[in-house]
Amino acid sequence: MAASTAPVPAGTDAVRSDEAPPQDLLVVPVRHWGRWIAAVAAVTALTGLIGSLANNANLHWDIVGHYLFAGLIFDGLVTTLWLTAAAMVLALGLGTLIAVMRRSTNPVLYSLATAFVWVFRGTPLLVQIIFWGYAGALYKYVMIGVPFTHITFLQADTNSLLTPAVAALLALGLNEAAYASEIIRAGIQSVDEGQTEAAYSLGMRPALTMRRIVLPQAMRVIVPPMGNESINMLKMTALVSVISAHDLMSNIQDVYAQNYQVIPLLVVASIWYLILVTLLSFPQSWLERRYGRGTAQSGRTSPLRRLLTGSASRLRVLGSGPNHQKG
């Protein structure tokens, strides 16, 4: 009598009696030896550089420590900070207006905005700073009145009106406005046209649509490059030292012009610029996460955080032993 060979129902796992039970698998990560060699070489070179600088007598670390918290340095820091903040506010306001004008169907507005970007983006910032600093050589008086007539409502001496600080603010703000307008225009163009059409269908006016619908969505594209521009603006304030605007770099130059300790005082300036740039990086990261919610980029983590998280995960796996089973 033949044995019954009934088919095995679908969806069931048929286990042969002669097969050995499955063993626990030990997961071994792939060793990237090239990465480790490159990391060791980089750390070795960095350690050597730091040791060389620390033991270099020509740096005069005592002078660095003496001037690092000097009152003259703090006065320059205050000027640098308010110049950065005021120039960025001016650049954002004017840049938004220029960006909207460049998207206008009015040929006059479009031409004026395009000419503004062409002039201020096409000439070096240092040239613009010197131009505003010596504007009194071009116009002795600043007058407001009716063009092509002798009717004047306001008249002031140019040198008394355009002080070095005001000249530095105008140069930095107007130059940055040209770049900010392109960044804002790119952010506006990244918003789908259907959003604007939907707002118009609800009876919203163009200005209200731009303020309530388009710009909030464009901020996701605008914030990262504008954050970088803010950091760049902080460093570009060092250029206003050519017109003695009493910023951090101006005061540093005044000091080493008297004691001839150029390198130690440049180290002082570098330390403070690094501190300020680091502090500015935190609000930039927060704004990027704030306006990037709901996107794929919002879930990205920094390499340092991934390194620390990965190291902690590997320690947990190794600590659980080779016989660790999944729950």
C-alpha positions as CSV (number, residue, x, y, z in Angstrom):
1,M,0.0,0.0,0.0
2,A,1.5,3.3,-1.1
3,A,2.1,6.1,1.4
4,S,-0.1,9.2,1.2
5,T,1.7,12.2,-0.3
6,A,-0.7,15.0,0.5
7,P,0.4,18.5,-0.6
8,V,1.7,20.9,1.9
9,P,-0.8,23.8,2.4
10,A,0.4,27.1,1.0
11,G,1.8,29.6,3.5
12,T,3.2,27.0,5.9
13,D,6.9,26.3,6.4
14,A,7.9,22.7,5.7
15,V,10.8,21.7,7.9
16,R,12.6,18.5,7.1
17,S,13.4,16.3,10.1
18,D,16.9,15.8,8.9
19,E,17.7,19.5,8.8
20,A,19.6,21.1,11.7
21,P,17.8,23.9,13.6
22,P,18.8,27.4,12.5
23,Q,21.7,28.9,14.4
24,D,22.0,32.5,15.7
25,L,24.0,34.6,13.2
26,L,26.7,36.9,14.4
27,V,26.6,40.1,12.4
28,V,30.1,41.5,11.7
29,P,30.3,45.0,10.3
30,V,32.4,45.7,7.2
31,R,35.7,47.1,8.1
32,H,36.5,50.3,6.2
33,W,40.3,50.3,6.7
34,G,40.8,53.3,4.3
35,R,38.6,55.5,6.4
36,W,40.4,54.6,9.6
37,I,43.8,55.2,8.0
38,A,42.6,58.6,6.7
39,A,41.2,59.5,10.1
40,V,44.4,58.6,11.9
41,A,46.4,60.6,9.4
42,A,44.2,63.7,9.7
43,V,44.2,63.5,13.6
44,T,48.0,63.1,13.5
45,A,48.5,66.1,11.2
46,L,46.0,68.2,13.3
47,T,47.8,67.3,16.5
48,G,51.2,68.2,15.0
49,L,49.8,71.6,13.8
50,I,48.3,72.4,17.2
51,G,51.5,71.4,19.0
52,S,53.6,73.5,16.7
53,L,51.4,76.6,17.2
54,A,51.3,76.1,21.0
55,N,55.1,75.9,21.3
56,N,55.8,78.7,18.8
57,A,57.3,81.5,20.8
58,N,56.7,84.0,18.0
59,L,52.9,83.9,18.7
60,H,53.4,85.5,22.1
61,W,50.5,83.9,23.8
62,D,50.8,86.3,26.7
63,I,50.0,89.2,24.4
64,V,47.1,87.2,23.0
65,G,45.7,86.7,26.5
66,H,46.2,90.3,27.4
67,Y,44.3,91.7,24.4
68,L,41.6,89.0,24.1
69,F,39.3,90.7,26.7
70,A,40.6,94.2,26.4
71,G,38.1,97.1,26.3
72,L,39.1,98.3,22.9
73,I,38.4,94.8,21.5
74,F,34.9,94.7,23.0
75,D,34.2,98.2,21.6
76,G,35.0,96.8,18.2
77,L,32.9,93.7,18.8
78,V,29.9,95.9,19.5
79,T,30.4,97.8,16.2
80,T,30.8,94.6,14.3
81,L,27.7,93.0,15.7
82,W,25.4,96.0,15.1
83,L,26.8,96.5,11.6
84,T,26.1,92.8,10.8
85,A,22.6,93.0,12.2
86,A,21.7,96.3,10.6
87,A,23.2,95.4,7.2
88,M,21.3,92.1,7.1
89,V,18.0,93.8,8.1
90,L,18.5,96.4,5.3
91,A,19.5,93.6,2.9
92,L,16.5,91.5,3.6
93,G,14.0,94.3,3.3
94,L,15.5,95.8,0.2
95,G,16.3,92.4,-1.3
96,T,12.7,91.3,-0.9
97,L,11.5,94.4,-2.7
98,I,14.0,93.9,-5.5
99,A,13.1,90.3,-5.9
100,V,9.4,91.2,-6.2
101,M,10.2,93.9,-8.7
102,R,12.3,91.5,-10.8
103,R,9.2,89.3,-11.1
104,S,7.0,92.2,-12.0
105,T,5.5,92.5,-15.5
106,N,6.1,96.3,-15.4
107,P,9.2,96.8,-17.6
108,V,10.3,99.9,-15.6
109,L,10.3,98.1,-12.3
110,Y,12.0,95.1,-13.8
111,S,14.7,97.2,-15.4
112,L,15.4,99.2,-12.3
113,A,15.7,96.0,-10.2
114,T,17.9,94.3,-12.8
115,A,20.2,97.4,-13.0
116,F,20.5,97.5,-9.1
117,V,21.6,93.8,-9.0
118,W,23.9,94.3,-12.0
119,V,25.7,97.3,-10.4
120,F,26.0,96.1,-6.8
121,R,26.7,92.5,-7.6
122,G,29.1,93.3,-10.4
123,T,31.5,95.6,-8.4
124,P,33.8,94.5,-5.6
125,L,32.6,95.1,-2.0
126,L,35.8,96.8,-1.1
127,V,35.4,99.3,-3.9
128,Q,31.9,100.1,-2.7
129,I,33.1,100.6,0.9
130,I,35.8,103.0,-0.3
131,F,33.3,104.8,-2.6
132,W,30.8,105.4,0.2
133,G,33.6,106.4,2.6
134,Y,34.8,109.1,0.3
135,A,31.5,110.1,-1.2
136,G,32.2,113.6,0.0
137,A,34.8,114.0,-2.7
138,L,32.0,113.5,-5.3
139,Y,29.2,115.5,-3.6
140,K,30.0,118.1,-1.1
141,Y,26.4,118.4,0.1
142,V,23.5,116.0,0.2
143,M,20.4,117.9,-1.0
144,I,16.8,116.8,-1.3
145,G,14.5,118.9,-3.5
146,V,12.9,119.2,-6.9
147,P,15.1,117.9,-9.7
148,F,16.4,120.4,-12.3
149,T,15.4,123.3,-10.1
150,H,17.0,125.3,-7.3
151,I,14.2,124.3,-4.8
152,T,15.8,122.5,-1.9
153,F,14.0,121.0,1.1
154,L,17.0,119.6,3.0
155,Q,20.7,120.1,2.7
156,A,23.5,118.6,4.8
157,D,27.3,118.3,4.6
158,T,28.2,114.9,3.1
159,N,31.1,114.2,5.4
160,S,29.0,114.9,8.5
161,L,26.1,112.9,7.3
162,L,28.0,109.9,5.9
163,T,30.2,109.0,8.9
164,P,32.4,105.9,8.6
165,A,29.8,103.8,10.4
166,V,27.0,105.0,8.1
167,A,29.1,104.6,5.0
168,A,30.0,101.0,6.1
169,L,26.3,100.2,6.7
170,L,25.2,101.5,3.3
171,A,28.0,99.6,1.5
172,L,27.4,96.3,3.3
173,G,23.6,96.5,3.2
174,L,23.3,97.5,-0.5
175,N,25.8,95.0,-1.6
176,E,24.1,92.2,0.3
177,A,20.7,93.3,-0.9
178,A,21.7,92.4,-4.5
179,Y,22.6,88.8,-3.4
180,A,19.6,88.5,-1.1
181,S,17.3,89.5,-3.9
182,E,18.5,86.6,-6.0
183,I,18.1,84.1,-3.1
184,I,14.6,85.4,-2.3
185,R,13.7,85.3,-6.0
186,A,14.8,81.7,-6.2
187,G,12.8,80.8,-3.1
188,I,9.7,82.5,-4.6
189,Q,10.1,80.6,-7.8
190,S,10.4,77.3,-5.9
191,V,6.7,77.6,-4.8
192,D,4.3,76.0,-7.2
193,E,2.3,78.4,-9.3
194,G,-0.9,76.5,-8.3
195,Q,-0.5,78.0,-4.8
196,T,-0.8,81.5,-6.2
197,E,-3.7,80.6,-8.5
198,A,-5.6,79.0,-5.6
199,A,-5.1,82.1,-3.5
200,Y,-6.4,84.3,-6.3
201,S,-9.4,82.1,-6.8
202,L,-10.3,82.7,-3.1
203,G,-10.2,86.5,-3.7
204,M,-6.8,87.2,-2.1
205,R,-4.9,90.1,-3.6
206,P,-1.3,89.7,-5.0
207,A,0.3,91.5,-2.0
208,L,-1.6,89.4,0.5
209,T,-0.9,86.2,-1.4
210,M,2.8,87.0,-1.5
211,R,2.9,87.7,2.2
212,R,0.7,84.9,3.5
213,I,1.0,82.1,1.0
214,V,4.2,82.3,-1.1
215,L,6.8,83.7,1.3
216,P,6.1,81.3,4.2
217,Q,6.6,78.3,1.8
218,A,9.7,79.9,0.2
219,M,11.4,80.2,3.5
220,R,12.4,76.6,3.4
221,V,14.6,77.5,0.4
222,I,15.6,81.0,1.5
223,V,16.8,80.2,5.1
224,P,19.9,78.0,4.5
225,P,21.6,80.4,2.0
226,M,20.6,83.5,3.9
227,G,22.1,81.9,7.1
228,N,25.3,81.5,5.2
229,E,25.1,85.1,4.0
230,S,24.6,86.3,7.6
231,I,27.8,84.5,8.6
232,N,29.6,85.9,5.6
233,M,28.4,89.4,6.4
234,L,29.9,89.1,9.9
235,K,33.3,88.4,8.3
236,M,32.9,90.9,5.6
237,T,32.6,93.7,8.2
238,A,36.4,93.4,8.5
239,L,36.7,95.2,5.2
240,V,35.3,98.4,6.6
241,S,38.6,98.8,8.4
242,V,39.8,100.6,5.3
243,I,37.6,103.6,6.2
244,S,38.2,103.3,10.0
245,A,34.7,102.4,11.0
246,H,36.0,101.3,14.5
247,D,34.9,97.7,14.1
248,L,36.8,94.8,15.5
249,M,39.4,94.7,12.7
250,S,39.8,98.5,12.8
251,N,40.7,98.5,16.5
252,I,43.0,95.5,16.0
253,Q,44.9,97.4,13.3
254,D,45.1,100.5,15.5
255,V,46.8,98.4,18.2
256,Y,49.3,96.5,16.1
257,A,50.2,99.8,14.3
258,Q,51.6,101.0,17.7
259,N,53.1,97.9,19.2
260,Y,54.0,96.0,15.9
261,Q,52.6,92.7,17.3
262,V,50.7,91.8,14.1
263,I,50.5,88.0,14.4
264,P,49.3,87.9,18.1
265,L,46.6,90.5,17.5
266,L,45.4,88.7,14.3
267,V,45.1,85.6,16.4
268,V,42.9,87.6,18.8
269,A,40.7,88.7,15.9
270,S,40.5,85.2,14.5
271,I,39.4,83.8,17.9
272,W,36.6,86.3,18.3
273,Y,35.4,85.8,14.7
274,L,35.3,82.1,15.2
275,I,33.3,82.5,18.4
276,L,30.8,84.8,16.7
277,V,30.4,82.6,13.7
278,T,29.9,79.6,16.0
279,L,27.2,81.4,17.9
280,L,25.4,82.4,14.6
281,S,25.4,78.8,13.5
282,F,23.0,77.7,16.2
283,P,20.0,80.0,15.2
284,Q,20.7,79.1,11.6
285,S,20.4,75.4,12.3
286,W,17.2,76.0,14.3
287,L,15.6,78.0,11.5
288,E,16.5,75.3,9.0
289,R,14.8,72.6,11.1
290,R,11.9,74.9,11.8
291,Y,11.1,75.7,8.1
292,G,12.2,72.3,6.9
293,R,9.6,70.3,8.8
294,G,7.8,67.7,6.7
295,T,10.6,67.4,4.2
296,A,13.2,64.6,3.6
297,Q,16.0,67.0,4.6
298,S,14.5,67.6,8.0
299,G,15.4,64.1,9.1
300,R,19.1,64.4,8.3
301,T,21.6,64.5,11.1
302,S,25.1,65.8,11.3
303,P,28.1,63.6,10.7
304,L,29.2,64.1,14.4
305,R,25.8,63.0,15.7
306,R,25.8,60.0,13.3
307,L,29.3,59.1,14.6
308,L,28.2,59.3,18.2
309,T,25.0,57.4,17.6
310,G,26.7,54.7,15.6
311,S,29.4,54.2,18.3
312,A,26.7,53.9,21.0
313,S,24.8,51.4,18.9
314,R,27.9,49.3,18.3
315,L,28.7,49.3,22.0
316,R,25.2,48.0,22.8
317,V,25.5,45.2,20.2
318,L,28.9,44.1,21.5
319,G,27.7,44.2,25.1
320,S,24.7,42.0,24.4
321,G,27.0,39.1,23.4
322,P,27.0,36.7,20.4
323,N,23.9,34.8,21.6
324,H,21.7,37.9,21.5
325,Q,18.3,37.1,19.9
326,K,15.8,39.4,18.4
327,G,12.5,39.9,20.4
